[in-house]
Amino acid sequence: MSAPIAMPSPPPRMNIVGSGKLGRTLARLLSDAGVITIGAIYNRKAEHSRSARAFIGAGNIADNLEQLSDYPAPLWILATPDAAIHSCAQQLAACADIDWRGSVVFHSSGLKTSAELAPLQDLGSAIASAHPAHSFASPERSLTRFASTVCTLEGDAPAIEQLGRLFSAIGGQTSVIDASAKPLYHAATVMASNYLVALLGSSQSLLAEAGIDEGLAAAILAPLMQQSLQNGLKVGPVNALTGPIARGDIETLQTHLDAIEQAHPDLLNAYTSMGAQALKLARQQGSLKQQQLTAMAQLFETEKTTH
Ligand SMILES: NC(=O)c1ccc[n+]([C@@H]2O[C@H](COP(=O)([O-])OP(=O)(O)OC[C@H]3O[C@@H](n4cnc5c(N)ncnc54)[C@H](OP(=O)(O)O)[C@@H]3O)[C@@H](O)[C@H]2O)c1
């Protein structure tokens, strides 16, 4: 059994700037776990703060950033959209009545680094970014699905240490990442999460063009996608790849391309780009002849250049 995580007593108060999908979910999880108390909540629109307070079950609504000085807190999350994090940090730094010395301030962008918070670091805060690799599309669902999410941390050591304890307390697995690796790390998570959804949408569009209704399309795609994903995660992408590319079946691929060009030409590039990636896996399987691999590579390349 792992040793219990030492938590400061009493739990620190956390102020929240930007309590949308991620901000309210983390606040509720941490508060329910008893590892923080909720201080103030600020969003530009008061209705967003009110709905967050209802969801979290606690919090004082601040009408503007200056009012946050009425709620001193040693812990702050800036969970605004990425583009607003730095300007929020600048505006907060300009609030003369907030004492930042000894505080921990973090944001949750996957791409941006803790450097976005430098204006507050200059005033004595330990700063960090803490990115949960989780889709917070539905805060209610995320409350029960968050456990075991990997949270990548980067920034000042005291902030990383405290956030490590907090995320562990709500079931997260924490890992430290180098700031320079964040763009590639984030691109990878976007591909795995958002592009999977885009792939689902593309398959549904082709099935609709084939005259297959939504219910049947879901029945076809749900087990197919789930099995492929499970296989890929279990045995690795090279071993999991099946289908026409793994078999070197160029006639089938040509027929697909002709049909997609007729019905949904906007999906041709997606088909050939992902086909080229699948071809790399087929090459690594080692069972196809060089001639077959070259013919498929040329087919995908030709389609790309003619559209
Ligand atoms: N959603 C996810 O699945 C997810 C996953 C991992 C990481 N993240 C990261 O989490 C952060 C928040 O994303 P989100 O999806 O929760 O965004 P969101 O749902 O759009 O919420 C953003 C919140 O910030 C407030 N806001 C916007 N501009 C502001 C400003 N200038 N000052 C103060 N508040 C402001 C908005 O309210 P007002 O418009 O009323 O100000 C809103 O309540 C981002 O850094 C994102 O990259 C999100």
The ligand as an SDF file (V2000), in Angstrom:
LIG
                    3D

 48 52  0  0  0  0  0  0  0  0999 V2000
  -11.9830   21.6300  -21.8030 N   0  0  0  0  0  0  0  0  0  0  0  0
  -11.0470   20.6800  -21.7940 C   0  0  0  0  0  0  0  0  0  0  0  0
  -11.3270   19.4960  -22.0840 O   0  0  0  0  0  0  0  0  0  0  0  0
   -9.6270   21.0000  -21.3590 C   0  0  0  0  0  0  0  0  0  0  0  0
   -8.7300   19.9370  -21.1660 C   0  0  0  0  0  0  0  0  0  0  0  0
   -7.4410   20.2110  -20.7460 C   0  0  0  0  0  0  0  0  0  0  0  0
   -7.0410   21.5380  -20.5630 C   0  0  0  0  0  0  0  0  0  0  0  0
   -7.9280   22.5520  -20.7840 N   0  0  0  0  0  0  0  0  0  0  0  0
   -7.4480   23.9360  -20.5570 C   0  0  0  0  0  0  0  0  0  0  0  0
   -8.2460   24.5130  -19.5390 O   0  0  0  0  0  0  0  0  0  0  0  0
   -8.3560   25.9170  -19.7480 C   0  0  0  0  0  0  0  0  0  0  0  0
   -9.8220   26.2930  -19.7480 C   0  0  0  0  0  0  0  0  0  0  0  0
  -10.4950   25.6110  -20.7820 O   0  0  0  0  0  0  0  0  0  0  0  0
  -12.0750   25.3400  -20.7190 P   0  0  0  0  0  0  0  0  0  0  0  0
  -12.3890   24.3400  -21.7660 O   0  0  0  0  0  0  0  0  0  0  0  0
  -12.5100   25.1070  -19.3290 O   0  0  0  0  0  0  0  0  0  0  0  0
  -12.6160   26.7660  -21.2100 O   0  0  0  0  0  0  0  0  0  0  0  0
  -14.1270   27.3170  -21.1420 P   0  0  0  0  0  0  0  0  0  0  0  0
  -15.0770   26.2250  -20.8070 O   0  0  0  0  0  0  0  0  0  0  0  0
  -14.3220   28.1190  -22.3850 O   0  0  0  0  0  0  0  0  0  0  0  0
  -14.0870   28.3100  -19.8920 O   0  0  0  0  0  0  0  0  0  0  0  0
  -13.2950   29.4490  -19.8550 C   0  0  0  0  0  0  0  0  0  0  0  0
  -13.7990   30.3380  -18.7350 C   0  0  0  0  0  0  0  0  0  0  0  0
  -12.9380   31.4610  -18.6420 O   0  0  0  0  0  0  0  0  0  0  0  0
  -13.7020   32.6320  -18.5440 C   0  0  0  0  0  0  0  0  0  0  0  0
  -12.9190   33.6920  -19.1840 N   0  0  0  0  0  0  0  0  0  0  0  0
  -12.6580   33.8880  -20.4930 C   0  0  0  0  0  0  0  0  0  0  0  0
  -11.8570   34.9720  -20.6540 N   0  0  0  0  0  0  0  0  0  0  0  0
  -11.6230   35.4530  -19.4180 C   0  0  0  0  0  0  0  0  0  0  0  0
  -10.8850   36.5510  -18.9150 C   0  0  0  0  0  0  0  0  0  0  0  0
  -10.2240   37.3810  -19.7360 N   0  0  0  0  0  0  0  0  0  0  0  0
  -10.8610   36.7610  -17.5840 N   0  0  0  0  0  0  0  0  0  0  0  0
  -11.5180   35.9260  -16.7420 C   0  0  0  0  0  0  0  0  0  0  0  0
  -12.2580   34.8760  -17.1500 N   0  0  0  0  0  0  0  0  0  0  0  0
  -12.2970   34.6450  -18.4680 C   0  0  0  0  0  0  0  0  0  0  0  0
  -15.0130   32.3390  -19.2700 C   0  0  0  0  0  0  0  0  0  0  0  0
  -16.0890   33.0960  -18.7400 O   0  0  0  0  0  0  0  0  0  0  0  0
  -16.3980   34.5880  -19.2760 P   0  0  0  0  0  0  0  0  0  0  0  0
  -16.5400   34.4820  -20.7640 O   0  0  0  0  0  0  0  0  0  0  0  0
  -17.6330   34.9720  -18.5460 O   0  0  0  0  0  0  0  0  0  0  0  0
  -15.2230   35.4190  -18.8800 O   0  0  0  0  0  0  0  0  0  0  0  0
  -15.2240   30.8560  -18.9490 C   0  0  0  0  0  0  0  0  0  0  0  0
  -15.9650   30.6720  -17.7720 O   0  0  0  0  0  0  0  0  0  0  0  0
   -7.6120   26.2200  -21.0420 C   0  0  0  0  0  0  0  0  0  0  0  0
   -6.3010   26.5920  -20.7360 O   0  0  0  0  0  0  0  0  0  0  0  0
   -7.6150   24.8690  -21.7550 C   0  0  0  0  0  0  0  0  0  0  0  0
   -6.5300   24.7240  -22.6530 O   0  0  0  0  0  0  0  0  0  0  0  0
   -9.2130   22.3240  -21.1650 C   0  0  0  0  0  0  0  0  0  0  0  0
  1  2  1  0
  2  3  2  0
  2  4  1  0
  4  5  1  0
  4 48  2  0
  5  6  2  0
  6  7  1  0
  7  8  2  0
  8  9  1  0
  8 48  1  0
  9 10  1  0
  9 46  1  0
 10 11  1  0
 11 12  1  0
 11 44  1  0
 12 13  1  0
 13 14  1  0
 14 15  2  0
 14 16  1  0
 14 17  1  0
 17 18  1  0
 18 19  2  0
 18 20  1  0
 18 21  1  0
 21 22  1  0
 22 23  1  0
 23 24  1  0
 23 42  1  0
 24 25  1  0
 25 26  1  0
 25 36  1  0
 26 27  1  0
 26 35  1  0
 27 28  2  0
 28 29  1  0
 29 30  1  0
 29 35  2  0
 30 31  1  0
 30 32  2  0
 32 33  1  0
 33 34  2  0
 34 35  1  0
 36 37  1  0
 36 42  1  0
 37 38  1  0
 38 39  2  0
 38 40  1  0
 38 41  1  0
 42 43  1  0
 44 45  1  0
 44 46  1  0
 46 47  1  0
M  CHG  2   8   1  16  -1
M  END
$$$$
